């Protein structure tokens, strides 16, 4: 088809502009690289959904990440299995501005469901958007998929919030659940408000071996005690208060018929009786069999 000279010239100019724009965008993407990878692909309902965000600055100069008009420079695009966008919870604080030096990498753990309600089971897709103010442009990562599933409840109990804690006199619900993930079993703790059912915290206590059932008990201070087997002949003792804060785990070993167990002592306290404490055993204990409670994010999530 023959075009008049003017239309042909306009078409050529348009093509050249498009090529220049694409080339500029390609160079820009090469200068600022953004990646995001989820920590795992299957999560317990209400568990903190986390991943690693990496931003590489190859622009040849320092750059500052800051939001527009007071907004956060970090945002997410979250969709459910049907492709519906999940709206963020309003009023949650965004991230403060951060500088990335030339040639440096920002490597940060971030949590998706701090602002996005993802308490329902099913498939979700997540993309991270990073705003770069000097160019008034978002840099987007590839889409990561995840599945949220329910656990199997072992045990539950409602307790009162004692004096000395925030919202004393109200009630909390403790739950201990089993979670199966690609052949690996884990034991989970969940804390919720007894009146509304709103989940306050959900996190893993570590690997679970079902050779013996986990044992649970509440002491005189309404703290939850959990004793579970996480490796052959090895048990973890976890103490959690009414705010969901866990003390460092203690570890015990079974030796023959001498197995650790939870018992109620005088005064209403709960203690571990039997077995051999880890610091009294000659064999080096493989602590990586258990979840590191230091990794539990504070206050995650409230949705």
C-alpha positions as CSV (number, residue, x, y, z in Angstrom):
1,X,0.0,0.0,0.0
2,X,1.4,3.4,-0.9
3,X,1.2,6.2,1.6
4,X,1.3,9.9,0.9
5,X,4.7,11.4,1.6
6,X,3.5,13.3,4.8
7,X,1.9,10.2,6.3
8,X,4.9,8.1,5.4
9,X,7.2,10.6,7.1
10,X,5.0,10.7,10.2
11,X,5.1,6.9,10.4
12,X,8.8,6.7,10.1
13,X,9.2,9.4,12.9
14,X,6.8,7.4,15.1
15,X,8.8,4.2,14.6
16,X,12.0,6.0,15.4
17,X,10.6,7.5,18.6
18,X,9.3,4.1,19.7
19,X,12.7,2.6,19.1
20,X,14.5,5.3,21.1
21,X,11.9,5.0,23.9
22,X,12.3,1.2,24.1
23,X,16.1,1.5,24.0
24,X,16.0,4.1,26.8
25,X,13.7,1.9,28.9
26,X,16.0,-1.1,28.3
27,X,19.1,0.9,29.4
28,X,17.2,2.2,32.4
29,X,16.1,-1.3,33.5
30,X,19.7,-2.4,33.2
31,X,20.8,0.4,35.5
32,X,18.2,-0.4,38.2
33,X,17.4,-4.0,38.7
34,X,14.6,-5.1,41.0
35,X,13.9,-8.7,42.0
36,X,11.7,-10.4,44.6
37,X,11.6,-14.0,45.8
38,X,9.1,-15.5,48.3
39,X,10.6,-17.4,51.2
40,X,8.4,-20.3,50.4
41,X,5.4,-21.2,48.1
42,X,2.9,-22.5,50.7
43,X,1.8,-20.7,53.8
44,X,-0.4,-21.3,56.7
45,X,-3.5,-19.0,56.8
46,X,-2.6,-15.8,58.7
47,X,1.1,-16.5,58.7
48,X,3.4,-13.7,57.8
49,X,4.1,-13.9,54.0
50,X,7.7,-12.8,53.5
51,X,10.3,-12.7,50.8
52,X,13.6,-11.1,49.8
53,X,13.6,-7.8,47.8
54,X,16.8,-6.9,46.0
55,X,17.4,-3.6,44.3
56,X,20.7,-3.2,42.4
57,X,21.9,0.3,41.6
58,X,23.9,0.3,38.4
59,X,23.0,3.9,37.5
60,X,26.6,5.1,38.2
61,X,25.4,7.5,41.0
62,X,23.7,7.3,44.4
63,X,20.0,7.1,44.3
64,X,17.3,7.7,46.9
65,X,14.0,5.7,47.0
66,X,11.2,7.8,48.4
67,X,7.4,7.8,47.9
68,X,5.3,10.4,46.1
69,X,3.3,12.8,48.2
70,X,4.1,11.0,51.4
71,X,3.3,7.5,50.0
72,X,5.6,4.5,50.4
73,X,8.2,3.9,47.7
74,X,7.3,0.2,48.0
75,X,4.0,-1.3,46.9
76,X,2.5,-4.6,45.8
77,X,0.1,-5.9,43.2
78,X,-1.8,-8.8,44.8
79,X,-4.4,-10.9,43.0
80,X,-6.4,-13.9,43.9
81,X,-6.9,-17.1,41.9
82,X,-9.6,-15.4,39.8
83,X,-7.3,-12.5,39.0
84,X,-9.2,-10.0,41.2
85,X,-7.0,-7.3,42.7
86,X,-6.7,-7.3,46.5
87,X,-7.2,-3.8,48.0
88,X,-4.7,-2.7,50.6
89,X,-5.6,-1.9,54.2
90,X,-5.6,1.9,54.6
91,X,-3.7,3.6,57.3
92,X,-0.7,1.3,57.4
93,X,2.6,3.2,57.5
94,X,4.9,3.0,54.5
95,X,8.6,2.5,54.3
96,X,10.9,5.4,55.0
97,X,13.1,6.7,52.2
98,X,16.4,4.9,51.7
99,X,19.6,5.6,49.8
100,X,21.4,3.0,47.7
101,X,25.0,3.9,46.9
102,X,26.3,3.6,43.3
103,X,27.0,-0.1,42.6
104,X,25.4,-1.3,45.9
105,X,22.5,-3.7,46.5
106,X,19.6,-3.1,48.8
107,X,18.7,-6.6,50.2
108,X,15.7,-6.5,52.5
109,X,13.2,-8.9,53.9
110,X,9.7,-7.6,53.3
111,X,6.2,-8.8,54.3
112,X,3.4,-8.8,51.8
113,X,0.4,-9.2,54.1
114,X,1.2,-6.3,56.4
115,X,-1.1,-4.2,54.2
116,X,-2.9,-6.7,52.0
117,X,-5.5,-9.0,53.6
118,X,-4.7,-12.5,52.6
119,X,-6.3,-14.6,55.3
120,X,-8.4,-16.7,53.0
121,X,-7.1,-20.0,51.6
122,X,-6.3,-20.3,47.9
123,X,-3.8,-19.2,45.3
124,X,-2.4,-15.6,45.2
125,X,0.0,-13.9,42.9
126,X,2.3,-11.1,44.0
127,X,4.3,-8.5,42.2
128,X,6.4,-5.8,43.9
129,X,6.4,-2.2,42.6
130,X,9.3,0.1,43.5
131,X,8.8,3.8,42.8
132,X,11.7,5.9,41.6
133,X,10.9,9.5,42.1
134,X,13.5,11.2,39.7
135,X,11.9,9.4,36.8
136,X,8.4,9.3,38.2
137,X,8.3,5.6,37.3
138,X,7.6,2.3,38.9
139,X,10.0,-0.7,38.5
140,X,8.1,-4.0,38.7
141,X,9.3,-7.5,39.5
142,X,8.2,-10.7,38.0
143,X,5.0,-12.3,39.4
144,X,5.5,-14.8,42.3
145,X,2.7,-17.3,43.1
146,X,1.9,-18.7,46.5
147,X,-0.7,-20.9,48.1
148,X,-2.4,-20.3,51.5
149,X,-3.8,-23.4,53.2
150,X,-5.4,-24.3,56.5
151,X,-3.7,-26.4,59.1
152,X,-5.1,-29.2,61.3
153,X,-6.0,-28.2,64.8
154,X,-4.3,-30.1,67.6
155,X,-5.5,-28.1,70.6
156,X,-7.2,-24.8,71.6
157,X,-7.9,-22.9,74.8
158,X,-9.2,-19.5,75.8
159,X,-7.3,-17.6,78.5
160,X,-7.7,-14.3,80.2
161,X,-5.1,-11.5,79.8
162,X,-3.5,-11.0,83.2
163,X,-2.6,-7.8,84.9
164,X,0.5,-6.1,83.6
165,X,-0.4,-6.8,79.9
166,X,-2.1,-4.4,77.5
167,X,-5.9,-5.0,77.4
168,X,-5.8,-6.9,80.7
169,X,-9.1,-8.5,81.5
170,X,-9.9,-9.3,77.9
171,X,-9.6,-12.9,76.5
172,X,-7.2,-14.5,74.0
173,X,-7.4,-17.9,72.2
174,X,-4.4,-20.1,71.9
175,X,-4.3,-22.7,69.1
176,X,-1.7,-25.3,68.2
177,X,-1.9,-26.6,64.6
178,X,-0.2,-29.1,62.3
179,X,0.9,-27.9,58.9
180,X,2.0,-30.2,56.0
181,X,4.3,-28.7,53.4
182,X,5.7,-30.9,50.6
183,X,6.1,-33.8,52.9
184,X,7.5,-31.8,55.8
185,X,5.4,-31.4,58.9
186,X,5.6,-28.3,61.1
187,X,3.8,-27.4,64.3
188,X,2.3,-23.9,64.4
189,X,1.1,-21.5,67.1
190,X,-1.8,-19.1,66.6
191,X,-3.1,-16.3,68.8
192,X,-6.4,-14.6,68.3
193,X,-8.9,-12.4,70.1
194,X,-11.5,-14.6,71.7
195,X,-14.4,-12.2,71.2
196,X,-13.9,-11.2,67.5
197,X,-11.8,-14.1,66.3
198,X,-9.3,-11.7,64.8
199,X,-5.9,-13.3,64.4
200,X,-3.0,-11.5,66.1
201,X,-0.1,-13.9,65.3
202,X,0.6,-17.2,63.5
203,X,4.0,-18.7,63.3
204,X,5.9,-22.0,63.1
205,X,7.5,-23.6,66.2
206,X,9.6,-25.9,64.0
207,X,9.7,-29.3,62.3
208,X,7.3,-31.9,63.7
209,X,7.7,-35.6,64.0
210,X,4.5,-37.4,64.8
211,X,6.2,-40.3,66.7
212,X,4.6,-38.8,69.8
213,X,1.8,-36.2,70.0
214,X,2.8,-32.7,71.1
215,X,1.9,-31.8,74.6
216,X,0.3,-28.5,75.6
217,X,-0.4,-26.8,78.9
218,X,-1.2,-23.3,80.4
219,X,0.6,-22.2,83.5
220,X,-0.5,-20.0,86.4
221,X,0.5,-16.9,84.5
222,X,-1.7,-18.0,81.5
223,X,1.4,-18.7,79.4
224,X,1.2,-21.5,76.9
225,X,3.8,-24.4,77.1
226,X,4.3,-26.6,74.0
227,X,6.5,-29.7,74.0
228,X,7.0,-31.4,70.6
229,X,9.3,-33.8,68.9
230,X,11.2,-32.1,66.1
231,X,14.0,-34.7,65.4
232,X,14.5,-38.3,66.4
233,X,14.6,-38.5,70.2
234,X,14.8,-34.6,70.3
235,X,12.1,-32.3,71.8
236,X,11.6,-28.6,71.9
237,X,9.9,-26.8,74.8
238,X,8.3,-23.4,73.9
239,X,6.8,-20.9,76.3
240,X,4.5,-18.2,74.8
241,X,2.8,-15.4,76.6
242,X,-0.7,-13.8,76.0
243,X,0.9,-11.3,73.5
244,X,2.3,-14.1,71.4
245,X,5.9,-13.5,72.5
246,X,7.9,-16.7,72.7
247,X,10.9,-17.3,75.0
248,X,14.0,-19.0,73.5
249,X,13.3,-22.7,73.1
250,X,14.8,-25.2,75.4
251,X,15.7,-28.6,74.0
252,X,15.6,-32.1,75.6
253,X,16.5,-35.6,74.5
254,X,14.8,-38.9,75.2
255,X,17.0,-41.8,76.3
256,X,15.3,-45.2,76.2
257,X,12.1,-45.0,78.2
258,X,13.2,-41.7,79.8
259,X,11.2,-39.3,77.7
260,X,10.6,-35.6,78.4
261,X,7.0,-34.7,79.2
262,X,5.0,-31.6,80.5
263,X,3.8,-31.9,84.1
264,X,2.1,-29.4,86.4
265,X,4.2,-28.5,89.4
266,X,3.2,-27.0,92.7
267,X,1.8,-23.5,92.5
268,X,0.3,-24.1,89.0
269,X,3.5,-23.8,87.1
270,X,4.2,-26.1,84.1
271,X,7.6,-27.7,83.7
272,X,9.4,-30.4,81.7
273,X,10.1,-33.6,83.6
274,X,12.2,-36.4,82.3
275,X,14.6,-36.7,79.4
276,X,18.0,-35.1,79.2
277,X,18.5,-31.3,78.7
278,X,20.5,-30.4,75.7
279,X,23.3,-28.8,77.7
280,X,23.8,-32.0,79.6
281,X,24.1,-34.3,76.5
282,X,27.5,-35.0,75.0
283,X,26.1,-35.3,71.4
284,X,26.1,-32.0,69.4
285,X,22.5,-31.0,68.9
286,X,21.4,-30.1,65.4
287,X,19.3,-27.0,66.2
288,X,18.5,-26.4,62.5
289,X,15.8,-29.1,62.9
290,X,13.8,-26.5,64.7
291,X,12.4,-23.2,63.5
292,X,14.4,-20.2,64.8
293,X,11.8,-18.2,66.8
294,X,14.1,-15.1,66.4
295,X,12.8,-15.0,62.8
296,X,9.2,-14.5,63.9
297,X,8.3,-10.9,62.9
298,X,6.7,-8.8,65.7
299,X,3.0,-8.2,65.3
300,X,2.5,-10.1,62.1
301,X,-0.2,-10.1,60.8
302,X,-3.4,-8.5,62.0
303,X,-5.8,-9.3,59.3
